[in-house]
Amino acid sequence: MMRGITLCALAISVAAPVFAEAAEGTSPPWSMADDYYDADEMAEARHHVLTHHGATREVYVMADRLELQSSDEGDALVWDGNAWYGGDINKLWIKSEGAYSFDADEIEDAEVQALWSHAISPYFDLQGGIRYDLEPKGRTHAVLGAQGLAPYWFEVDAAAFLSSDGDLTARIETEYEFRLTQRLILQPRVEAELSAQDIPELETDSGLTSLDAGLRLRYEIVREFAPYIGVAWQGSFGGTADYLEAAGEESDRTMFVAGVRTWF
Amino acid sequence: MLHRRHFLQYVAGGAALAGAGALPAWARSSSEGNLGIPALQGNRFDLTVGTFPMRINGRATDAIGVNGTAPAPLLRFREGEEVTLNVTNTLETDTSIHWHGLLVPFQMDGVPGVSFPGIRPGETFTYKYAVPQNGTYWYHSHSGLQEQIGHYGPIIIDPKDADPVAYDREYVLVLGDWTFGDPDCLFAKLKKHSDGQNFQQRTVGDFLKDASADGLGSALEDRSMWGAMRMSPRDLADVGAPTYTYLINGRSTADNFNMVFNPGERVRLRIINAAAMTLFNVRLPGLPMTIVQADGLNVQPLEVDEFQIGVAETYDVIVTPQVAEAFAFVAESIDRSGQAVATLGPRPGMRAAVPALRPVPTLTMKDMGMDHAAMGHGEMEMDRGADAPEAMDHSTMDHSAMAGMDHKAMGHAMPDPHGPEVQMVSVEAPVTRGPGVANIAAMPVTRLDEPGIGLADVGHRTLTYSQLRSLDPNPDTRTPGREIVVHLTSNMERYMWSFDGVKFSEVTKAIQFHEGERVRLTLINDTMMPHPIHLHGMFFDLVIPGAEASGHLPRKHTVIVKPAEKLSVDISAEHVGDWAFHCHLLYHMAAGMMQVVSVLPSERAMPMADHQGHEMMDHSKMNHDEMGDEGMKP
């Protein structure tokens, strides 16, 4: 846990100077009012008007999924959220997801990512940074990914992870929104996990290791707050499924979900 | 001196107010005699900017206004006089007042960081200027987002000579859009989820309706074209109802702003769009309007049933109700998510029937600078000479955006319908492509002969810019020596707005005019939205194809540029100084759609030698035929 926090702090301190966007060059772009008013006051006001028209920064926090999952295997609380700080082009992103099992009374999965995000096109950001797994086993990964809006309104988040043990994995998430009314929205969501190699200690084989497909129906009471219900299916494949079956677990399950999507 | 009938009206209003007890003016209802906005007149004004509570639509809210009212008091000047305005700031942040449309010395123009440092908390700043013009104008804050929550008010300048417009009584109608939330918070929400304030998106139900009406294939093709571009045909306004409550003189429909008339009177309505983000469709069902003034300058009378008014524009109209009935004055937001309705009736306290909101308009591929037939096929097949835009001006064409197009099919073989009379040098900065620019209009066209977005099919007479002619002859009819082309650019998804792909925060050099020069400014809208573009300190002579030689072009301080439109305005650069130039949609400006135009004094001016970092292109000497039927073809 401490390692994760330290890594986040490190990422922030490295990232901070990059936010500075030069608003004014060596010679001011205009200065005729300096003949009528104090030149220093004008310089300050000029800097202010420039930065406040295009270089403002925002803080964003979103719980995309904060939900209870219920299946034959038991119940779990799942979170999948992110936050960012920055301007139009450069942002610091924090992403976290995980699951708490009520039956086992423990956190089964949890990870946090700190990413530098840079807009590379009108609709896509390139993101790079680190991921720290709080559960299981405290692994650290280097992350390189792309996030954005693909044609036909598909939200896409794809990333590759290189762990401190040298294992290469990847994750691709995509979401779409069917607007049933202005506030009632049906959202299909698919998340696929891939691995370049067999990782016995994680009980993961190479290839497509797992797939998570969900259908969530949310109602936006306000845009910032929407409760939802839905169904999700999780399955494992190939050797990964074999690991699970060998341990006496099902390789796939269907769940009912209920939760909230909220942001500010 | 006041006209007698004006005087009578104000006396009547004042007497009613005096009887209304201790309530401040803004809190009184129309039945208590509040027929308008409190008025101040003379040569010397003391204005105090402050924050105070008020009620809108029955709901408590906090406003920033002047002398305890929002909208701010009506200031009444007389042409030819000099006025002094002492503005005291009682806010905890800086403030300012810009005199919109007034030809003041630039250091009195009131834009912090451009023409003065701003007014600090506790400070009193004295504006002093001569008033060389007459008409309907307005004033507002140019600091932060104060304009959103009440810091705006009307100005009437009475002519020193006889008014060419005859009228029996007059009303000022200041249109606004109110948010009960914090404007900075609203801007932040747009930055995070740019479509979040739009509650009129197309739904699955709309798809099924279209599929049953036009066939499944057609509905799918339409969705796929918009989806491929990641743009919404319902992107008419960034913010609509219910976030906004629309206002007339600070009153919602429920608050029913009241105007009275005697049948047969000529009633002059001075309509000012002081909204932060909302273009309005204005009409009085059953009552035609004669437009007599636009942006403070008289125009040749023109009768219409409806017009669209851009943010910061003003129109004066005359209505002559003949029957003793209550008429609705309707200001409907461009996206038709809401409206504000006032009553013009023969007695105070009447309530006109409120018309239902009309169906939401849907944008077309024309609004994206694409023709429907050419979209969705992966390449441009513009083999349609007859459909070529009417007024394609090759001297100013955007060649940077033309890669991948067949020049011959775009109409190069056609003669320019307006002749080659303008042989000026065109200065066009290459648009900075990047995350902030989602689209470049491939075929921008003139749309001056179209009414406002959504008004083409309303079934009655609507105003088009091309119908407007100034009443007075244009003071300067010189042919411009230079043309400066500016693209209006955006990425709606990231809520980035800019000129030429450069946000104001990234600007390193102002646009430069030279004192005494006549310059043409050509605006190309590469976005899906109409933008009311405003240049401080100068009027735009709107270049209407076919009417250039009329000598009566309409002159405006603010001009709406429609989606995918290309329009030109001619400007006489008379007043030396640094002048703000921006989109008057407040959050577009805040996001970066702003620049400064420096009018350099003639002794410092070096016309033609200064390229401003722009590419210099003399199109008159360019051989378009050689430019590439081969080279530019896909």
Contacts between the chains, C-beta under 8 A, distances in Angstrom:
chain1	res1	chain2	res2	distance
A	21	B	505	7.0
A	21	B	506	8.0
A	23	B	505	5.4
A	23	B	506	8.0
A	25	B	508	4.9
A	29	B	507	5.6
A	29	B	508	5.7
A	29	B	509	5.1
A	29	B	510	5.0
A	29	B	596	6.7
A	30	B	114	6.9
A	30	B	510	4.5
A	30	B	578	4.2
A	30	B	596	4.9
A	30	B	598	5.1
A	31	B	578	7.7
A	32	B	106	7.0
A	32	B	576	7.4
A	32	B	577	5.6
A	32	B	578	4.8
A	32	B	598	6.7
A	33	B	106	7.3
A	33	B	107	5.8
A	33	B	114	7.1
A	33	B	115	5.3
A	33	B	116	5.9
A	33	B	117	7.9
A	33	B	577	7.9
A	33	B	578	6.2
A	36	B	107	4.2
A	36	B	116	7.4
A	37	B	107	7.3
A	37	B	116	5.8
A	37	B	117	5.3
A	38	B	117	7.0
A	41	B	117	4.2
A	42	B	113	7.4
A	42	B	116	8.0
A	42	B	117	5.7
A	44	B	117	7.4
A	45	B	112	5.0
A	45	B	113	3.9
A	45	B	116	7.7
A	45	B	117	4.4
A	45	B	118	5.5
A	46	B	113	4.4
A	46	B	114	7.5
A	47	B	113	7.5
A	48	B	112	7.1
A	48	B	113	5.7
A	49	B	111	7.5
A	49	B	112	5.8
A	49	B	113	3.0
A	49	B	114	6.4
A	49	B	504	7.7
A	50	B	113	7.1
A	50	B	504	6.1
A	50	B	505	5.1
A	50	B	507	6.9
A	51	B	505	5.7
A	52	B	144	7.5
A	52	B	505	8.0
A	52	B	590	7.1
A	53	B	503	7.1
A	53	B	504	3.8
A	53	B	505	5.9
A	53	B	589	6.4
A	53	B	590	6.1
A	53	B	591	7.5
A	53	B	592	5.4
A	53	B	594	5.0
A	54	B	498	7.2
A	54	B	503	3.1
A	54	B	504	4.9
A	54	B	505	3.4
A	54	B	506	6.5
A	54	B	591	6.3
A	54	B	592	2.9
A	54	B	594	7.9
A	55	B	503	7.3
A	55	B	505	3.6
A	55	B	506	7.9
A	55	B	592	8.0
A	56	B	187	7.8
A	56	B	191	7.6
A	56	B	590	7.5
A	58	B	188	5.1
A	58	B	191	5.1
A	58	B	192	6.4
A	60	B	192	5.1
A	88	B	435	6.8
A	88	B	436	6.7
A	88	B	494	5.7
A	88	B	496	5.3
A	88	B	503	7.8
A	89	B	435	6.2
A	119	B	434	7.8
A	119	B	435	3.8
A	119	B	494	7.2
A	120	B	435	7.1
A	121	B	435	6.2
A	122	B	434	7.9
A	122	B	435	5.4
A	122	B	436	7.6
A	122	B	437	6.8
A	122	B	438	4.4
A	122	B	491	4.9
A	122	B	493	6.8
A	122	B	494	7.2
A	123	B	230	6.2
A	123	B	438	7.6
A	123	B	493	6.1
A	149	B	230	5.8
A	149	B	493	6.1
A	151	B	227	6.5
A	151	B	228	5.0
A	151	B	229	7.8
A	151	B	230	6.2
A	152	B	224	7.1
A	152	B	227	3.9
A	152	B	228	6.5
A	152	B	230	7.9
A	153	B	227	5.6
A	153	B	230	6.4
A	178	B	204	5.6
A	179	B	201	5.6
A	179	B	202	7.3
A	179	B	203	4.7
A	179	B	204	6.4
A	180	B	203	6.3
A	180	B	204	5.4
A	180	B	205	7.5
A	181	B	203	5.9
A	181	B	205	7.5
A	182	B	199	4.5
A	182	B	200	7.0
A	182	B	201	6.4
A	182	B	203	7.0
A	183	B	199	7.6
A	223	B	189	7.5
A	223	B	193	6.4
A	223	B	196	4.3
A	223	B	197	7.7
A	224	B	189	7.9
A	263	B	192	7.0
A	263	B	193	7.6
